[in-house]
């Protein structure tokens, strides 16, 4: 009997687990076949056909007898095409095609039928997990993953194009240098600028406050008033990603297979799903529990245009991740948790026809239709939105103004200073913005004077604010104070109250 052991990995969401590929060749068997055991999914079961074709088409003769492949531990489900390469390496090692000791190596990658190595998704979380161990491990992966792998340091990584090159490299016949670590530069990329928005000063101020504190924002107005235009410019006033945030975001896109050739994601995500999107596409799921739009928006903006047009279950599914900053996707065979700390920006018309309250066009909706349309956003969901803004139609004189509005760069400077204040205040607490404050911490950082307390008390009575809504007012007031580099004063409370829903 001939036997080999090869180290590899498997993933469950962003979690990485070690796998040992054991391969045994029973040359006494008259049947030439390969069996894969160890709780592999359909893609893993199909590996035997890809491996056999790849080996034969690389000019390597398959051994006679039955080949048994065990994926240990056997009680952990393995998914994806990562295991093609380690199975092939195990076969080559068992047949003495590879003579090198492989105990320091980890292999993963998908094989083409011609023996070439193809790109796999989820490489970044794997490499980051291995780099934290820093135990001298050498990693071999497909050459198309080189860009993604180059942003990981403290790890020796080799990229290979095909099986013949791999054999030559492992046997010392081909010399290959490990990938060089390239420290990425994080910067704000060119995006639409706030200076392009005519008028709407109140809405732009609200967007600045929302960006400064990471607050959720709802824009309401008639068609063409600039809701979408403003929402798409919010990323331009957000602070640049930190390195940790960039890596977190890139890991999610890597697992989703959406990274492409970008390497490290350097700009904050802006996701804008269509209102016909399903719950699974928004929160994540499917057979392999992939991340949804809320996780793809992590550290960025989730823009939900025509908010009431989304299905009711989709809107309600946002409540928990908006509160907790994570989403747990549970399926019959696995449960995975993804980060989902995003800033939600929603936009809606005031009624189905869009013209309720407009001074120049008549609304054609009945009162029942208007109420039914707006009731799709429940009270608990509205409580999780910090800032509500009604945007009026832009009049002609404003539209024709030639003066230039404030640029995104100028607004971003104030936002960055406010965020820096918050990061300093919450140092060591795993908090990144005022929007994440809990009730107990909020009481510690917001001390109201008599005037502010009286002002807030009157607003609570008149607007029938819930306890959660009161917390939202205080968080927004704290952000406004941070923009002015001040403590919370009555004028900050007054402005924050203006951002609550009026009707």
C-alpha positions in Angstrom: 0.0 0.0 0.0 1.1 3.6 -0.7 0.0 6.4 1.6 0.4 10.2 1.9 -0.8 13.1 4.0 -1.3 16.7 2.8 -2.4 19.7 4.8 -5.1 22.0 3.5 -8.0 24.1 4.8 -11.8 24.5 4.6 -14.0 27.5 5.4 -17.3 28.1 7.1 -18.2 31.7 6.3 -15.2 33.7 7.5 -14.1 30.9 9.8 -11.1 28.8 8.7 -10.5 25.2 9.7 -7.5 22.9 9.2 -8.1 19.8 7.1 -5.8 16.8 6.6 -6.0 15.0 3.3 -5.1 11.4 3.7 -4.6 9.3 0.5 -4.2 5.6 0.3 -3.6 3.5 -2.9 -4.6 -0.2 -2.7 -2.7 -1.6 -5.7 -4.1 -5.1 -5.1 -7.6 -3.9 -6.1 -8.7 -4.8 -9.6 -10.9 -1.7 -9.7 -9.2 1.6 -10.7 -11.3 4.3 -9.1 -11.1 7.0 -6.5 -13.4 7.4 -3.4 -13.6 10.6 -1.4 -14.9 10.3 2.2 -15.1 12.8 5.1 -18.3 14.7 4.6 -17.6 16.6 1.4 -20.3 18.4 -0.6 -21.1 17.8 -4.2 -18.2 20.0 -5.5 -15.8 18.0 -3.3 -17.2 14.7 -4.6 -16.6 15.9 -8.1 -13.0 16.6 -7.3 -12.0 13.0 -8.2 -13.0 13.6 -11.9 -11.1 16.9 -12.1 -8.0 15.4 -10.4 -7.9 12.3 -12.6 -8.2 14.3 -15.8 -5.7 17.0 -14.6 -3.1 14.3 -13.7 -3.5 12.4 -17.0 -3.5 15.6 -19.1 -0.3 16.7 -17.4 1.4 13.6 -18.8 1.4 11.7 -15.5 0.2 8.1 -15.4 -2.5 7.2 -12.9 -1.6 4.3 -10.5 -3.5 1.0 -10.8 -5.8 0.1 -7.9 -8.4 1.8 -5.7 -7.6 5.3 -4.4 -9.2 6.3 -1.1 -9.1 9.9 0.0 -10.1 10.8 3.6 -10.8 14.4 4.6 -10.1 14.7 8.3 -11.8 15.6 10.6 -14.6 13.6 9.1 -17.4 15.2 11.1 -16.8 18.7 9.6 -18.5 19.5 6.4 -16.2 20.5 3.6 -17.3 22.8 0.7 -15.9 24.2 -2.5 -13.1 23.4 -4.9 -10.2 24.2 -2.5 -9.5 20.5 -2.2 -8.6 19.7 -5.8 -5.0 20.7 -5.5 -4.2 18.9 -2.1 -5.8 15.7 -3.4 -3.7 15.9 -6.5 -0.6 16.6 -4.5 -1.4 13.7 -2.2 -1.7 11.4 -5.2 1.6 12.6 -6.6 3.3 12.2 -3.3 1.9 8.6 -2.8 3.2 7.6 -6.2 6.7 9.2 -5.5 6.3 11.9 -8.2 6.9 14.4 -5.4 9.8 13.4 -3.1 9.9 16.5 -0.8 8.7 16.4 2.8 5.4 18.3 2.7 4.8 18.7 6.4 5.5 22.5 6.3 3.2 23.1 3.2 -0.5 23.9 2.9 -2.1 23.5 -0.5 -5.4 24.7 -1.9 -6.8 25.5 -5.3 -9.1 24.4 -8.1 -7.8 22.3 -11.0 -8.7 22.6 -14.6 -8.9 19.4 -16.7 -5.7 20.4 -18.4 -3.8 20.5 -15.1 -3.9 24.3 -14.7 -4.8 26.0 -11.4 -7.8 28.2 -11.3 -8.7 31.1 -9.0 -10.7 30.2 -5.8 -12.7 32.6 -3.7 -12.2 33.2 0.0 -8.4 33.3 -0.1 -7.9 36.4 2.0 -9.5 35.1 5.2 -7.6 31.9 4.8 -4.2 33.6 4.5 -4.9 36.0 7.3 -5.8 33.1 9.6 -2.6 31.3 8.7 -0.5 34.5 9.1 -1.7 34.9 12.7 -0.2 31.6 13.6 3.2 32.5 12.2 4.6 29.0 12.5 6.8 28.8 9.4 4.0 27.4 7.2 4.5 27.7 3.4 1.4 28.1 1.3 0.9 27.1 -2.3 -2.1 28.5 -4.2 -3.2 29.3 -7.8 -1.3 32.1 -9.6 -4.6 34.0 -10.4 -4.9 34.6 -6.6 -1.5 36.4 -6.5 -2.9 40.0 -6.2 -5.1 39.0 -3.2 -2.3 37.1 -1.6 0.2 40.0 -1.9 -1.5 42.1 0.8 -0.8 39.4 3.5 2.6 39.6 5.4 4.3 37.3 7.9 3.6 34.3 5.5 5.6 32.5 2.8 3.3 32.2 -0.2 4.1 30.6 -3.6 1.8 30.8 -6.6 1.7 28.0 -9.2 0.3 27.9 -12.8 -0.1 24.1 -13.3 0.7 20.7 -11.9 3.9 20.2 -13.9 5.3 23.5 -12.5 4.3 22.4 -9.0 6.2 19.1 -9.3 9.3 20.9 -10.6 9.1 23.4 -7.7 8.6 20.9 -4.9 11.4 18.6 -6.3 13.8 21.5 -6.5 14.0 21.5 -10.3 12.3 25.0 -10.6 13.2 27.9 -8.4 10.4 30.2 -7.4 10.5 33.2 -5.1 7.7 33.8 -2.6 5.2 36.6 -3.2 6.5 40.0 -2.0 4.2 41.8 0.5 2.9 45.0 -1.0 1.6 47.5 1.6 -1.5 49.0 0.0 -2.2 52.7 0.0 -5.7 53.7 1.2 -7.2 56.8 -0.3 -10.6 58.2 -1.3 -11.3 57.4 -4.9 -13.0 59.8 -7.3 -16.7 59.7 -6.6 -19.6 62.1 -7.4 -19.1 65.3 -5.4 -21.5 67.1 -3.0 -20.8 70.4 -4.8 -23.0 69.1 -7.7 -26.1 69.2 -5.6 -28.1 72.5 -6.0 -29.9 73.8 -2.9 -31.1 71.2 -0.3 -29.0 72.7 2.4 -30.9 71.0 5.2 -30.6 67.6 3.6 -26.9 68.1 3.0 -26.4 69.1 6.7 -28.3 66.0 7.7 -26.1 63.8 5.5 -23.0 65.4 7.1 -24.3 64.6 10.6 -25.2 61.1 9.5 -21.7 60.5 8.0 -20.0 61.9 11.1 -21.8 59.6 13.5 -22.5 56.6 11.3 -26.3 57.2 11.7 -29.0 55.7 9.6 -30.8 58.2 7.3 -34.1 58.3 5.6 -34.8 60.8 2.8 -38.3 61.5 1.8 -39.5 63.7 -1.1 -41.3 63.8 -4.4 -39.6 62.4 -7.6 -36.7 64.3 -8.9 -36.0 66.3 -5.7 -32.4 64.8 -5.4 -32.8 62.0 -2.9 -30.8 59.5 -4.9 -28.3 62.1 -6.0 -27.6 63.0 -2.4 -27.4 59.3 -1.2 -24.8 58.4 -3.9 -22.6 61.2 -2.7 -22.5 60.2 0.9 -19.5 57.9 0.4 -17.5 60.9 -0.7 -17.8 62.6 2.7 -17.1 59.4 4.8 -13.6 59.0 6.3 -11.2 56.8 4.4 -11.1 53.2 5.4 -8.6 52.2 8.0 -6.3 49.2 7.2 -8.3 46.9 9.6 -11.6 48.0 8.0 -10.2 47.5 4.5 -9.1 44.0 5.4 -12.5 43.2 7.0 -14.3 44.4 3.9 -12.0 42.6 1.5 -12.5 39.3 3.4 -16.2 39.5 2.9 -15.9 40.2 -0.8 -13.3 37.4 -1.2 -15.7 34.8 0.4 -18.5 36.1 -1.8 -16.4 35.7 -5.0 -16.8 39.4 -5.8 -13.3 40.6 -5.3 -12.1 40.2 -8.9 -8.5 41.4 -9.4 -8.8 44.3 -6.9 -6.6 42.8 -4.2 -7.5 45.0 -1.3 -10.7 47.1 -1.3 -9.6 50.7 -0.8 -12.9 52.5 -0.8 -16.0 52.2 1.4 -18.6 49.9 -0.2 -21.8 51.4 -1.6 -24.5 48.8 -2.2 -27.8 49.6 -3.8 -30.0 46.5 -4.1 -33.2 46.7 -6.2 -36.5 46.8 -4.3 -37.4 43.4 -5.8 -34.5 41.8 -3.9 -35.3 38.7 -1.7 -34.6 38.4 2.0 -31.8 35.9 1.2 -30.0 38.3 -1.1 -30.3 41.1 1.5 -29.3 39.2 4.7 -27.4 36.3 3.2 -28.0 32.6 2.9 -28.5 30.0 0.2 -27.1 26.5 0.2 -23.6 27.8 1.0 -24.7 30.6 3.4 -23.0 33.4 1.4 -23.0 37.0 2.7 -25.9 39.2 1.7 -26.1 42.9 0.8 -25.9 44.0 4.4 -22.6 42.2 4.9 -21.3 43.5 1.5 -22.1 47.0 2.9 -20.0 46.4 6.0 -18.0 49.6 6.8 -19.9 51.4 4.1 -23.4 52.4 2.9 -26.4 50.3 2.1 -28.7 52.5 0.0 -32.3 51.3 -0.2 -34.1 53.3 -2.9 -37.9 53.2 -2.9 -37.8 51.8 0.6 -41.5 51.0 1.1 -41.5 49.1 -2.2 -39.2 46.4 -0.6 -41.1 43.4 0.7 -42.2 43.7 4.3 -40.1 40.7 5.5 -37.0 42.2 3.9 -37.5 45.5 5.7 -38.1 43.7 9.0 -35.1 41.5 8.5 -32.9 44.6 8.8 -33.9 45.3 12.4 -31.5 42.9 14.1 -28.3 43.7 12.1 -29.0 47.4 12.4 -29.0 46.9 16.2 -26.2 44.4 16.6 -23.8 45.0 13.7 -23.7 41.3 12.8 -25.9 38.8 11.0 -26.1 35.1 11.8 -27.2 32.9 8.8 -28.5 29.5 10.0 -29.0 26.6 7.7 -29.7 22.9 8.2 -26.0 21.9 7.9 -24.2 25.0 9.0 -24.4 28.3 10.9 -22.2 31.2 10.0 -21.9 34.8 11.4 -20.9 37.7 9.1 -20.2 41.3 10.2 -22.9 43.8 9.1 -21.9 47.2 10.5 -23.2 49.5 7.8 -24.8 52.9 7.5 -28.3 52.6 6.0 -29.5 55.3 3.7 -33.1 54.9 2.6 -35.2 57.0 0.2 -38.9 57.1 -0.4 -41.7 59.0 -2.0 -44.3 60.4 0.4 -47.1 58.3 -1.4 -47.5 55.8 -4.2 -47.8 58.5 -6.9 -45.0 60.5 -5.3 -46.7 63.9 -5.2 -48.4 64.1 -1.7 -47.6 67.4 -0.2 -46.1 68.9 -3.4 -47.1 72.5 -4.0 -47.2 72.3 -7.8 -48.6 68.8 -8.6 -51.8 67.2 -7.3 -51.6 63.9 -5.5 -53.8 61.2 -7.0 -53.7 58.8 -4.1 -56.5 58.1 -1.6 -55.8 58.7 2.1 -56.0 54.9 2.6 -53.4 54.3 -0.1 -51.1 56.9 1.5 -51.4 55.3 4.9 -51.0 51.8 3.6 -47.9 52.8 1.6 -46.2 54.4 4.7 -47.3 51.6 7.1 -44.9 49.2 5.3 -42.2 50.8 7.5 -43.1 49.6 11.0 -42.6 51.6 14.2 -39.8 49.4 15.4 -38.0 49.9 12.1 -38.5 53.6 12.2 -37.0 53.7 15.7 -33.8 52.3 14.3 -33.5 55.2 11.9 -31.7 58.2 13.4 -32.4 61.0 10.9 -35.5 61.7 8.9 -35.3 64.4 6.2 -38.2 65.8 4.0 -36.7 67.1 0.8 -38.7 69.7 -1.1 -38.8 70.1 -4.9 -36.0 72.2 -6.2 -37.3 75.5 -7.7 -36.1 76.9 -11.0 -34.1 79.8 -9.6 -32.1 77.4 -7.3 -31.5 75.1 -10.3 -30.1 77.9 -12.4 -27.7 79.2 -9.7 -24.1 79.5 -10.8 -22.5 79.6 -7.4 -20.7 76.4 -6.4 -21.8 74.5 -3.3 -19.4 73.2 -0.7 -17.2 70.3 -2.0 -17.1 66.8 -0.5 -13.5 67.3 0.5 -14.4 70.2 2.7 -17.3 68.4 4.3 -15.2 65.3 4.8 -12.6 67.3 6.8 -15.2 68.0 9.4 -16.5 64.5 9.4 -13.0 63.1 9.9 -12.4 65.4 12.8 -15.7 64.3 14.4 -14.9 60.6 13.9 -11.4 61.1 15.3 -13.0 62.5 18.4 -15.3 59.5 18.7 -12.5 57.0 18.2 -10.5 58.7 20.9 -13.5 58.7 23.3 -14.2 55.0 22.8 -10.6 53.8 22.7 -10.4 50.2 23.8 -14.2 49.7 23.7 -14.5 48.2 20.2 -16.8 51.1 19.2 -16.2 53.2 16.1 -19.0 55.8 16.0 -21.7 57.4 18.1 -24.4 55.2 16.4 -23.0 52.2 18.2 -23.4 53.6 21.7 -25.6 51.6 24.2 -28.0 53.2 26.6 -25.6 53.0 29.6 -22.7 54.5 27.8 -25.0 57.2 26.3 -25.9 58.3 29.8 -22.2 58.5 30.7 -21.2 60.7 27.7 -24.3 62.9 27.4 -25.0 65.1 30.4 -28.0 67.4 29.8 -28.3 70.8 31.4 -31.7 72.0 32.6 -32.6 73.8 29.3 -31.7 70.7 27.2 -33.6 68.4 29.5 -36.7 70.6 29.3 -36.4 70.8 25.5 -36.1 67.0 25.1 -39.0 66.4 27.6 -41.3 68.6 25.5 -40.3 66.8 22.3 -41.0 63.4 23.9 -44.5 64.5 25.0 -45.4 66.2 21.7 -43.9 63.6 19.3 -44.6 60.5 21.5 -41.0 59.3 21.3 -40.1 55.8 22.5 -37.2 55.1 24.7 -35.2 53.9 21.7 -36.1 57.1 19.8 -34.9 59.2 22.7 -31.6 57.4 22.6 -31.4 58.1 18.9 -31.9 61.9 19.5 -29.2 61.9 22.1 -26.8 60.0 19.8 -27.4 62.5 17.0 -27.0 65.4 19.4 -23.6 64.0 20.5 -22.5 63.8 16.9 -23.6 67.4 16.2 -21.5 68.4 19.3 -18.6 66.4 18.0 -18.8 68.3 14.7 -18.5 71.5 16.7 -15.9 70.0 19.1 -18.1 70.9 22.0 -20.1 69.2 24.7 -23.8 68.6 24.2 -25.8 71.8 24.4 -29.4 72.8 24.0 -28.9 73.8 20.4 -27.6 70.4 19.6 -30.6 68.7 21.2 -32.9 71.1 19.2 -31.2 70.2 15.9 -31.3 66.5 16.7 -35.1 66.8 17.4 -35.6 68.3 14.0 -34.3 65.1 12.5 -37.1 62.9 14.0 -40.1 62.0 11.8 -42.7 64.7 11.8 -45.8 62.8 10.6 
